[in-house]
Amino acid sequence: MSAMRARILLGLLALTTIAAQPARRNISLVVVGRTVITENAQHRILTPGAVAIDGNAIVDVDAPEAIASKYRANTTIDARSDIVLPGLINTHTHAPMVMYRGLADDLALMEWLNRYIFPAEAKTVSPEMVRIGTRLAALEMIESGTTTYTDMYYFEEEIAKATREAGLRGVLGETIIQFPVADAKTPQEGLARAEAFIKGFKDDSLITPAVAPHALYTNDKATLLACAELGRKYSVPVIIHLAETEDELKGALERFNLTPTAYLESIGFWGPRTIAAHGVWVNDEDISILKRRGVGVSHNPESNMKLASGTAPVTKYLAAGVPLGLGTDGAASNNDLDMFEAMRQASFLAKHATHDPTAVPAQTALDLSTIGGARALGMERTIGSLEAGKRADLITVSMSAARQTPLYDPVSHLVYVTRGDDVRNTIVDGKILMRDRQVKTLEAAKVIADADALAVKVRAAVGK
Ligand SMILES: [Zn+2]
């Protein structure tokens, strides 16, 4: 073979090699982790693993080499010492109530409400208070790995704007209550506000607007039904506190001779996109009603324990197949928004209450705060697990602390030793909200200074 022919052949070979290499697809972001916990139906875990994201969606989850061979990413987060998992879903809170954190503790529910929370709310709830409180809550949620939260409060449009600016996903319910409150003098006014709010945010990519009748005992039948109707009219969630305390149960039995759940069934309140918070005082028949109606239930173990409300029958809900998620409730009764703590307490409380250490194992607690929460909100097709086609809501959690060493089982560590401040990166809708503990969408120092300044007014309002 002549030297010339050899060169031509070599050149051809090189060309063939290039042609055989498939073109790598350009995408926006790759997150590489020591372990990727997908929370998909098979509970697939990759060690190591990588998540490929383009725009706001997950396009692939695979081994890091496989992802590198298929995609060229604009940005890569190298989290090789972290666990990567779906962002946590808080199915019940009142974000601006972070402003009442630690204002009064260790009191019976009615004394706590009547002496501190209601007076503080009457004098301090305003659009400004709600904005400042929501920013503070959003900062805490981003820092502790929550990517979606469900809210019910007043001036919900302000909460929605602050949530969108922070980059979080929210299912946000405008509260409807029978007595005059900061943003509505009557429930009719509240319903009109709720309808305007729903219309204003109906097509938002991050915000799911909702209507939130506060509870059975704070609304009459006509108001409850008007809320349910509004939810149906716009196909949006209806959020309610349900059977939180024994007093609520006793009240319903006295007034209607029915449990709260059965009464709401009897008036035709329940619909498929209803989210019921607490569900502590329910019997087997109530659980079957909730299952039949497809109601999502939010379990709030920390709030229930702190206010001594009782113990929700979590193992019964799970056995019945009721869509169940976890919530922190407002920070005034918790006193933080850390979903890792909620997971741990959900597991411990179930074991303690049933005298069964196998109740709510670590995997179940993790499911409740991810895919379970998504199901409870009716959003399991878009969030709750790391799978191609779903929205890119994910977090990475550092596993290098002394208390996380050694690491035998990542799921065990997430539930039994991790704290919110172990979260290193938070991504929602493909956007990096926190990178290496630096929150990008909020100015942390200003958020905290604004809240501290507002706290002076809150303190004055309750004479503390
Ligand atoms: Zn609540």
Residues whose N, C-alpha, C, O or C-beta is under 5 A from the ligand:
A	BS01	ZN	D329 G330
